[in-house]
Amino acid sequence: MPNMSPIKNPMPSQDPQVRNRNFKEVALGYTAEIAIDEAKRCLNCKNRPCLSGCPVQIRIPDFIAKMAEGQFEEAYQIISESSSLPAVCGRVCPQETQCESKCVRGIKGEPVGIGRLERFAADYHNAQPAAEVKKPESNGHKVAVIGSGPSGLTCAGDLVKKGYDVTIFEALHTPGGVLVYGIPEFRLPKEIVRKEVETLKQLGVKIETNMVIGKVLSIDELLEQGFESVFIGSGAGLPRFMNIPGENLKGVYSANEFLTRVNLMKAYRDDSTTPIMHAKKVAVVGGGNVAMDAARSAMRLGAEQVYVVYRRSEEELPARREEFEHAKEEGIDFRLLNNPVEILADENGNVRAMTCIRMELGEPDASGRRRPVEMPGSEFTLDVDCVIIAIGTSPNPLITSTTEGLDTQRWGGIVADETGLTSRPGIYAGGDAVTGAATVILAMGAGKTAASAIDASLNPA
């Protein structure tokens, strides 16, 4: 019988005052009973509007129908037809602005918890004894993928399932890209990423780590080695700064460095050899998901006070609503409509404070958001001993500067058409390397699109 409740089943979670001092996963996941009850809220609409909001085109109503029947493994298999990273997507995708935003149940209430159901199906599958993975029959073609983040893993996964010999070249010592260095353990346990990567390896994907393309090998050398096509999914790992006085002081981090130390290098563990500052008063500058991750990580490292300083209002805050609410519950202090103008040093060159100025919203800018304008004479000082800059990233220019004929956009992103094809024949790109920092699922969608175009080029029907 359908569940006509206007609200989705809440996600069981750790208590905020407990979780803000540990790195265990915040959301505990649905039970089987809750998952079935939530799945029964789906109306199985004839025109399936939720599909239009999914960048990788998961057959959402079909997998939810299996969930409602308690056929969880069957639900997982439907998801995995379209997604190489179901357990990841169920945790970090912004479903509220994508598939769930199109859900008919959301018109007069809350949409179906599609992401929560996807997570349950993936976790159920991963908890079962590992089934033998059958490698697809080879089609004789060889493709290189640069980067093992969401776009690279998706592209590799789709191609290997079609019989391609795929090798991923990863710059770091651990595969996963932003999934392992950027997103904290309490949002995405790294064991989840490891399992997803292991599944791709069992299918036949080869992964070479510590391979900085543009240094160790060039793209032209990959082509000389017999790779017929190359997909660039190297992400956007070059941090941006504010260019204000004091950014070079001791105690100022880019969010990339801070989160890499915490997530990839496990600096929060007592046995970690990676140093990190255990500050008492921390200011995080920015309002996106990365800022939320940095602020919440700083709190878990023992900070007594953590500020998020953002120059616009709550309405313009780009972070997922869930992450914003979780941060508030955990005690993060949001200083909205404020902007840093200087970071101040003590006598030893360490951060001692940050001067900010209050802002007000003026006319909309090119992005459609109201432009923040400084209020003269409104400066004030925050007493902090650590500042983390989380105002965005751009693609590292290493690959584009070492590859002739690869056109780039003014801000550094690679130019690619709607299929992912770049200005060089046989070379494709997608994800943050093309768009700049965006979401995991959009990067996956780009990897999927490029894989389809590569297949059409190398193995036309």
N, C-alpha and C positions, 0 to 999 in steps of 0.2 A: 504493500500500500504506500502511495507517495507520502513524503514528509512535507507538509505545507507550512512548516515554521518559517516566519519571515526573517529569522536570523540564522547565520551559520553556526555550527557547533564550535565553541571556543577551543583554542589550542591549549592543551595543558602545558604549563611552563614552570620553571623554577621561580621561587619567590625572589622578587627584585633585590631585597636586602641580603640575600644569600648569594645569588648569582653574580652580583657586582664585585665579588671578591674571589671568583673562580673562573676558569676558562672552559668549564663544561658547557655543553650545548644548552642554550636558553629554552628553546621549544622542545618539549618532550615527545611530541608526536601523538597522533590519534591511536586509540585502541581499535581493534577490529570492529567492535560494536559501534563505536562512534563513527568510524569510516563508513560502515554500511548505512547508518542513519543519515550521514551527510550526503552520501551518494544518492539516496532516495529523494533528496530535494531537487535533483535534476529533472526537468520536464521533458528531456529528450526532444527538444524543438525540431520541427521539420526542416527549418532553414538553417539551423546550427550556427547562430551568430557568433558563438565563442570561437569558432575556427578562424574567423577573420582577424582575431586579436592574437593569434599564435604565430610567431615568426618561423617556427619549424613545422607548423601544420600537423600537430598531434591530433589524432581522431578522438577529440575530447569526449563527446557523448558516448562513443563506443566503449572507451575504457571505463567511464563512470558507470555505464550499464552493467559491466562485469563486476565492478566494485559493489554495486547494489545487490548483486546475487551472491556476494562472498567469494567470487572467483578472482582472487587477487593476483595470482600468477598470470592468468589470462589477461588481466588488465595491464600488468607490467609489459607483457609481450606486445600489446597494441601500442603502448607508449614508446617502447624501444624500436619499433619500426621507423619512427620519425626522429627520435632523440637518442643521441649517444650518451647523454648525461642525465638520466631521469632523477637520480637521487640529489644531484646538484641543483637542477632546475626547481625541484619541489621545495628547495630551501631558499634560494637566493633570487629567483626571478620575480620581477614586479608584476605579479598576476593582476593586482588591483588596477593597473593601468593598461593591461593587455587583455587576455582572455576573459577574466572576470568582469572587466568593464563592459563587455558586450553581453553578459549573461542576462537573460530575460528576468530571472528572479531578482535581479538588482533594481528593477524599476520600482517595485513597491516594498522593497526590503533589502536584505543583503544578498549578494550573488552566492552561488554555490562555491564552496571552498576548493576550487580546482587544484590549486597548488598544494594544499594540505593532503588531498587525495592522491596526487601524483607522488608526493613524498612517501605516503604510507605504502603505496604499491611497490615503489623502489626498495624501501626498507624491508618489506616483506620478502621480496625476491632475494635480497642480499643476505637475509637471515637463514635461507634454506641451504641445504648441502649443495655445493657448487656442481652444476651439471657440466658435462663435457662440452666444450665449445668446438663446433665443427668449422674448420677453416674453409672459406670459399675457394672454389677452383680458380686457379690463376688465369688471367686473360693476357698475360705477357707484357703488360705495360707497367712502367715504373714512374712514380711521382714522389717528389720531395715536398715536405711541409715544414715551414720554418715557424717554430713556436708551438708550445704544447698547452696553450691556454684554450679557452672554450671554442674559438673559431678553428684553431688548428686541430684539436681533438675531434671536432665534429666533421671537418673536411676529411681527415684521415679515416674516421670511422665509416663514413658513407662510401669512400672509395675502396677501402679494404673489403667491404661487404660485396662490392661489385667485381672483386677479383684482382684489384690493383696491388702491385708490390709498393707499399708505402713506407717511407722512412721519415720520422719526425726528427728535426734538429732543434734541440732545446739549449738555450744559453746557460741556464742554471744547472745545478747538480741534481735537481729533483724535478720531474715532469709535473705539469699542472698549471704553469703560468700564474696568472692573477688568482686562480683558485687556491694556490698554496702560499703565495707570498703576500697577497693582498687582503683576503677575507679571513677574519679571525676564526679560531677554533670554535668559539661559542656560537657562531652563526653557521659555520660549515666545517664539521670535523674532517681532519685531513685523511682519516681512514676511509671516509666516503670517496674522496678524490682518488685515493690509491686503488680502491676497488674498481672504480670506473676505468681508470687507466689500465689496470690489469686485464679487464675484459677485452679492451682493444688490442692489447698485446697478444692475448690468446687467439684473437681473430687473425693475427699475423702482422699487425703494425709493429715496426721496429722503431725504437726510440734511442737516439744518441744524445746524451747529455754533455754539458760543458762544451757545447759547440756554438760559438759566437759567430754567426754568419756575418761576413763583412770583415772578420778578423782571422778566424781559423780557416774558413773557406769562403769564397765569394759565390754568388749565385751563378756566375758564368762557369765556375769550376764544378758546381753541381751539375750543370747541363753537360759539361764535358765528361762527367762520370757516368752518363747514360740516363739521367733523369729526363724524361720527355716533357714534363711540366713541373712548375714550382708554384706552391701556394704560400704567400707571405701572411702569416697570422701572428706577427711579432708584438702586437699590442701597442700600448702607449705608456711606456714606463719612464718617460723623462719628466721630472716634476717641474712645476712652475712656481715661481716665487713672486712676492709682492714688490720687490725692489724698494724697500723702505730701510732706513738706518737700523742697524743692529741685527740684520738677518744672518750675519756671519758669527754671531756670538756662540759661545759654548752653551748648549742647552736648547738650541734651535734645530729642529729636525724637519725634513720633508716628511709628509705622511708616508711616502713610499719607503723611505729608509726605516722609519719607526715601525711600520707594520711588517716589513720584511724581517727585521730583527725579532719581532714578537712571533710572527706566524711561521716563517720558513726556518728560522734559526732557533726557535723555541726559547727565546730569552727569558720568558716568564718562569721557566723551570729552574729549580735550585741547582740542577746538574749542568745547566747550559754554560758553554764557554763564551757565548756572545754577550758582550757588555751592553747594557741599556740603562738609561737614567731612571731611577725610581724617584721621580719628583713628587713633591708634596702639593704644589699648586700648578696646574697645567692649563694653558690656553690653547685650544684648537681653533684654527682660523679656517672657516669654510662651512658649508651647509649641506653638502652631499652625503651619500652613503659612506664615502671614505672618511669624512670628518666624524660621522657617527662611530665608525669602527675604531678610529684613533682615540676618540674621547672615552669610549667604553673600555678600550684596552688599557688606557692610562689609569682609569679608575681601578681596574683589576690588578694593576701593578702596585697598588697601594696609595695612590694619590688621595689626599684629604679633600681637595677641591678641584673640580674640572669644569672649565668654562668652554662653551662653544660660542665663538664670536662670529657673527654673520651680518653682513651689511644690509640685508633685506629683511622683510617681516616673515612671520611663520607661514603666511599664505604662499610666499614665493620659495620657501625652503625646498630644495630639490630632492632631499633624502626621502626614501620610502616612509610612508606614514608609520608603519609598524616599527621601523628602526628608530624614528623620532620618539615615538611613545615609549618604547623600551628604554631609550636613553634617559628620558625624563623620569621614568619609574625608578631607574637606578641611581638617581641623584645628580645627573649632569645639569649644570646651571647654564641655561641658554641666555646669552646676551645678544638679542636681536636688534637690528637697526643700529649696529655699531661697526666700526671699521678701524683696524690698527693703523697707526701712523708712525710708530717708532717702538723698537724694542730696546730697553735700557739695561745697562751693564752695571755689575758691582765692581769693586776694586780689583777683582781677579779675572775680569772678563767673562763672568758667568751672567746668565739672565737673572735680573732681579725684579723686573716689572715690564709692563707693556702699556704704552699710551694709546688710547683709542679716541675716536671722535664719534659723536652721535650723528645718525643719518635720518633723513626723511625721504619718502618716496615721491619722485617727481613724475614727469611724463614717461610713457612707455618707450623703451629703446628698441633696437632692431629685433631682439628676441621676443618682443611682445610683453616683457615684464617691465614694471615701472622702475625707472632708473633711480638708484639711490643718490641722494644729494647731501653733501656735508652741511651740518649746522654750525656756522662759525661760532667760536667761543665755547663749544660744548665738550672740549677735551677732558678726559679723566684717565686715571691710571689704575690698572689692575695689578695687584701684587702677585706675581707668578715667578716660578723658577725654571719653567720649561715652556716652550712654544712649539707647536706642531703646525706646519703649513699644509693645508689640504684644500687648495684652490684649483686643482686640476692638473692634468698631465698632457703631454703631447708625445707623438712617436719619436723614438730615438732615431737620429739621422744616419746611423752607422750603415744600414743596408742601402738606403737610397744614395748615400754619398759614395758607395763603392760599386754601384751598378749603373753602367751607362745606359742611357735611353729610358730610364724609369722616371716618368713625370711625377712631380709632387705638387700639392696645393701650397698656397702661400704660407700657411701655418705649419707645413711639414708633413701632412698626411699624404699617402700615396693616392694618385689619381687612378680610379678604376671605374669601369662601366657597371651597368646593372647586373651583369653576370660575374663581376669580380675581375674581369680581364683588364690588365694594365696596358700601358703604352708599349710594352714589350710582348711580342707574340709568345704564347706558352707560359707567361708569368701572370699569376692571378694574386689578388690580395683581398683581405676582408677583415672585418672587426675593427678594433680600435686603431689599427695601423692605417685605416682609411678614414674612419669617421671621427677619430679622437675618442677620448674616454666615454664609453656608453655602458650598456648593460650586458650581462652574460648572455642572455637569450638573443639579443640582437646580434652579438658576435657569432653565436651558434647559427643563426639564420644566414649570416653572410658566408660562413664556412660551408653550409649545406648548399647554398646557391652556387658557390664556386665549384664544389665537387660535381654538381650536376653539369656545369658548363665544361669542366675538364673531361668528364666522361663523354659528353657529346662530341668534343673535339678529337679525343684520342681513340674512341671506340664507337664511332657512329653506327647506328642500326642499319 
